[in-house]
Amino acid sequence: MLTGTRVIALEEHVVIPELLDAWTRLDPADRDLAFGPAADGETGRRLLEVGDERRAAMTATGVDVQVLSLTTPGLQNLPVNEAVALQRVANDRLAAAVRDDPVHFQGLAALATSAPDDAADELVRAVRRLGLDGAMLYGRTGDRGLDDPALEPIWSAAEELRVPLHLHPQSPPAAVRSAYYDGLPDAVASGFATHAIGWHYDAGVQVLRLVLSGVFDRHPGLRLVVGHWGETVLFYLERAAPLAALARLPRTLDEYVRTHLSVTPSGMLSERYLRWATEVIGVDRILFATDYPFEAASTAGARDFLDRAPVSDPEADAIASGNWEALRARIRR
């Protein structure tokens, strides 16, 4: 049972009106499948609110601190000029929420990955001037994956600052959706391509491409946080292991994962997945997240899950907040 430890949840989302406006102006073909949930209905309303209602939900589920970030796909499907302008707006807004209530909120910056030099400069500003604790990334930028050489300035800045970068899923490209997920009723195809499985394959591929392209060899201090118990990577780690030798990497795939990755449940409060993650990556690499406001865990049951988790009390304390605080303590402000 947790011994008075704070519960800090990392993947807790917001949206700002300016971003909704920007997404609305996109050609419908260029909108992410997450546009509807982020813009409409009860979920859309809750994403916009960072105040009493959110704090009440945190109290109900036992979360003490939310680490705020933009909901997917952030700025990464916007035209370059618009993304660059909005990253400052978004990060100023996130920092203001943290500054107004530092007891309950921390934050991860949004980056205009379509302009890597600007994004790297903004990461420095967000950490050193605004007090944010890293950044949230959303996989591809257009048809450019995270392993694209153009993104090197972002990895260099993150390594220099010693900040964690959180990778969030985004919808698969249109051609992938057409080939693998479409042809079913609209709601089924959309769920199939996103939260059911498509998001997680897409994010897992991005993680493996970072390893196989040598990003972690060029930036040995880089730390990545990955949700949903590792976005399929942990579950197929042994199967994917030969790729490291094929890529002529100096370390095994297991070594890269254990050195550079931390994982969260993203609201998937499964004891089975927790046991697996503990075995594969170790308790010291497990953080906590409820995926507010998308998962039931974001309004009930988070602390209860940690209280009954099949780990020792010190290990539960580490997952609840200790491991995240250790990552924050590394940051060069």
N, C-alpha and C positions, 0 to 999 in steps of 0.2 A: 504494500500500500504506500502511496506517496506520503512523504513525511513533511507536509507543509511546503513542498516545492511548488514554484510557479509552473504553470503549463503555458508554453509558448508555441503558438501555431503559426507555421511559416507560409502556407499557401492560402492566404486570405485576401479576397479580391475586392477591388473597387473599379468604378468607371467614372469618368468625368464627362460633363456635357459636351465639351469641345471634341472629345474623341468620338462620342456617339454621332455628332454632326459630321465629322470627317468620314466615318464609316458609311453614313447614310448617303453621302455624295459619291461614293464609289459605284462603278458599274456593278449591278447585282452579281455578275459572273466573278467579280474580284472580291466579293465579300466572303469572309470566313463563315463556315457553318455555325459558328458560335454567335454570330451577329444577333439573331433573333432572341436567344435567351438573355443576352447582355442588354438588349434594348427594350424588351417587352415584359409586361406582366409583373408579377410579384418579385421574381428574381431580378429583373432590371431595376425595379424600384429600390430593392435592398442594396444593390451594387452602388447606387448613387448616394446612399446614406452612410455617413460616418459619424455617428453620434449616439444618442441614448438607446435607440432600437438595437444597434449593433452591440453596444455594451450589455444590454439585457440578454441578448442571445449568447454572448460570451459567458455571462453569469450562469445561464441555464445549463450550459454544457460543461462548465468548469474550466474554461479557457481564461487565463489571466491577461495574456498579451497576444494581439494579432500583429503579424508582420505583413503590412499592407503592400499590395502590388496591383498593377492594372490587370484586368481580365484578358484572356487570350483573344486575338493575337497581338495585343498591345499596339505598337506603332508599325509592326513589321509587314503589313499589307498596304501601307499608305505610300503615295508619291514621296520622293525624297525630300523635297522642300517642305512639305507639310509635316512629315515625320520629324525633321530637324527642329522645326518651330515648336511642335507639340511636346517634344521631350522636355524642354525647359518648363513649359506650362504644367505638364503632368508631375514632374519631380518637385516643382515648387508647391504644388497642391498636396502631394504626399507628405512633404516635409512639414507643411503647415499643420496637417492632421496630427503628425507625431509631436510637433512642438506644442500644440494645444492640449494634448493629453499623452504625455510620455509614459504615464503609468500603464496605459492600456495599448499603446500603439508603437510599433517600429515600422520601418519601411524599406522596400527594395526599389531601386530606380528603374525607370523605363528608358530604353536606349533606341535611338534611330539607327539600327544596324545597316540600313541602306547607305549610310554615310559614316563609315567606320571611324575616320579621324574625328569627326564631330562627336560620335558616340563615346569614343575614348575620353575626349575632353569633358564631356558631360558626366561620365562616370566619376572622374576626379572631382568635378564640382559637386556632384551629388553626395559623395562620401565626405569630402573635406570641408565643404562649406555648408551643406544642408544637413549633414549628420545621418544620411541613409546608410544602410548596412550591406550594400552589394547591389545586384541588379537581377531582374527577371528577364530571361530570354525565352523566345517562343519558336525555336527551330529555324526553319527556312525564312529567308527574305526573298520573296519572289521565287525564282528557281535556283537560288544560291543557298547551299547548305551551310551549316555552322563550320564545316571544315574548309570553306573557301579561303584561299590565301589573303583575300582582301580584308578579312576580319582580324588579321594579326594585331592591329593597334588595340583592339578591345582586349584580347588576351594579355597583351603586354601591360596595359593599364591595370587590369584586374590582378595580375600577378604582383605588380609593384605595390598596389594598395593592399594586397593580401585579403581581398574581399571574396566571399563566395558568390558564385553566379548560379541562379536557380533556373533550370530548364523546364519550361512548361510545354505540354503538347499543343499542337495546332492541327487544323484539319489537313488531311492529305491533299496533294495536288489534284486538280480536276481530272487529269488523265487516270490517276490511281483510283479516284472515287468511281469513275466510269467503269474501269476494268474490274474492280473488286467489290464495290459496295452498292452500286446503283442497280436498277431493275427490280427493286422491291418497293412496296408502298413508301411514300415520301418520308414519313416519320421513322419507319424502320431503317431505311437507307441512311438517313441522317444520323440516327443513333448508332448504327453499325459503323459508320465512317468516323465517328467522334468518340463519345464516352464509352461505348461498349468495347471497342477494340482498336479502331483505326487510329485514334490519337496516340495510343500507347505504342503501337508498332512504329508509327512515324517518329515519335520522340526517341524510342530505343535505337532506331537506325541513326539518328543524329548523334547519340552518345557513342555508338560504335565507330562512326566516321571520325569523330574527334580523336579517338584512340588510334585508329588505323592510319590516319593521315599524319600522325606524329605531333599533334598539337601539345599533348602532355609531355612529350620529350623536349620540345622547344620551350615549354613553359612549365617546368617541374613543380613550381609552387602553386599552380592553378588548382582551385577546388570547385567542384560542381555539385549542386544539390539537385536530385532527381526525384520527382514524386511518384505516386502510385507504385510504391515498393520497387522502384528501379526501372519502370517503363519496359518491362519484359526482359531486360538485360540480365538481371540476377537469375531468372528462371531458366535461361538458356546459356548461362555462362560457360558451362562445360562443353556444350555443343559448339559454341562460337570460338572456343579457345584456340583451335588451330589457325585462326585468322592472324594471330599475332606473329606466328612463324612465317606464314605466307607473306606478310607485310614486312618481314625482316626487322621487327621491332626488338629493342634490347631487353624488354621485359615480357612476362606472360600477361595475358589478358586479365587474369585474376589479380596480378600485382597492380595493374593500372586501376582496376575497379576499387581495390582496397586502399589505394593511396590517394586517389583523386575524387572519389564519389562519396557522397552521403545520400541517404534515401529517406523519404517520408511516406506515410500512408495516404496522404491526400484525402483523408476522410474515409478510406477503406479500412475500417476497424476490424481487421481479421487476425485472430490469434494464429491461424495457420500461416499466413503470410509473414507475420512477425517472427514466428519460429524459424521460417525459412531464411528471412533476411538476417536474423541473428547468426544463423549457421554460416551463411555465405559471406557476409560483409562485416559482421561483428557489431555488438551493441553500441560501441563508440562511434559508429557511422550511421546511426539511426536517429532521426529527428522527428518532430511531430507536426501534423497539419490536419486541418478539418475541411479545407476547400470551401470556405464560406463564400457565398451563400448557397452553394450547389448541392452539398451532401447533407444527409440527415445528421451526421456527426457535428455539423456546425451549429446545431441548435439543441442537441441532447446527446449525452453519453460519452463525451470525450474523456473526462477525468475518470469516469467509471471504467472505461477500457484500460487505461493505464493502471488503475488500482488492481484490476484482476489479471493483468498481463502475465504471461508465463515467464517472468524474469524476476531477479532479486529486487529488493527495494532500492538499493543504490543504482541498479541498472534502469529501473523505471524512472528514477529521478533524473538520470542522464538523458533518457529519451525525452522526458517532459520538457527539459530546458537546459540541462547541463551541457549537452553536446553543442547546442546552438550558442550558448554563451561562450564556449571555448572557441568557436569559429569567430565570433564577434571580437573576442579578446585579441585575435591575431591582426586585426585591421590596423593599418597605418593611417591614422587620421591626418 
